[in-house]
Amino acid sequence: MQIIELLTPAYEAAWLPWAVQYFFLIGIACTAALTAAGLALFIRPDSPNWRLMPAVMIVLLTSAIAAPVSLLADLHQPGRFWHFYAYFTPWSWMSIGAYLLPVFVLLVIGFCSVWWLGYLTVMRVLAVLLMISAISILVYTGSEVMAVRSRPLWNTVFLPINFALTGWLAAMGAVLLVTRWLSGGLSATPVHLIRRLGLLAVTLLVMSALVWAVRGMTGGEPSYTAALRLYELFPVWRISLLGSLLAGLAIFVLVVRHARFLLRPGYSSLVAVMMLATAWIFRWIIFMSVQGVPKYGAGLYIYQMPWGGDGLMGMLGVLGLCVALISIALFLLERFPGHARCDARLA
């Protein structure tokens, strides 16, 4: 009997945990921008739903500032950042994104500023530009991962769609969490609107998953075939899939209940954390777990997250940055509530 030993070489991960943080935060920023722009265009300042704007603005500004920090950390070398501008390559989504991202951040800062100053007409003009910019970022971030044809789990149109929908789910969770610390707390916020938007995000995610599965069963979606193979061969992927289904069901059950339940601090915090955690774990699976699947060969690569700046400490640092930015924004809004006086005047 001859024994043949198969060895699978270990490769360094191309996407580090910094990428997970970036795609998580930029997804929140873009969907929060679309939500804020929608409020500015279709909700009157004297409407009760307008009271959602402060929480949305804090989430929008915080994520839009913190996301590029994670991206720069993922680039590692300053030269890579400079090359995007010195050597523009229009066929590269990363190169295109290097121009789209600063525009988006500047529009976010301008939009938040005119909201605080109370210039409603200017705010509505910027809202249109912000919506276009947010959509362009969602397209670029999804496309730069989808462009990798060698990985079927990435090379699918459902990837940018699910990035956007899970980002929106996380944005609603972040808004729900921030409202607790605003003046008046949950009782002064239209939690029914947060509930409806969160429920819409979950429903669209379920619809996306069903369409993806149907297309896969009919042979029109290679990513479904690849996912089914991983589910059959590796227990860890079975756990991931079943965990995702249970998390989605749990969020749906929690959100579908009457809005009065969200007025309870403990209940609202649970819902918010589950929304945020689900979106973050989805990105961790997409980036870190998928990279553990060899493009050629058998088995899985074993990834051990480092404790330093490229791993756990880096992620904690980004979390600390977000907490600090939210704290500063809350302090400034309480100390200098320009938007409150302006909103009253606009009404």
Buried (B, 14 or more C-beta within 10 A) or exposed (E): EEEEEEEEEEEEBEBBBBBBBBBBBBBBBBBBBBBBBBBBEEBEBEEEBBBBBBBBBBBBBBBBBBBBBBBBBBBEEEEEBEBBEEEEEEEBBBBBBBEBBEBBBEBBBBBBBBBBEBBBEBBBBBBEBBBEBBBBBBBBBBBBBBEBEEBBBBBBBBBBBBBBBBBBBBBBBBBBBBBBBBEEEBEEBBBBBBBBBBBBBBBBBBEBBEEBBEBBEEEEBBBBEBBBEBBEEBEEBEEBBEEBEEBBEBBBEBBEEEBEBBBEEEBBBEBBEBBBBBBBBBBBBBBBBBBBBEEEEEEBBEBEBEEEBBBEEBBEBBEEBBEEBBEEBBEEBEEEBBBBEBBEEBE
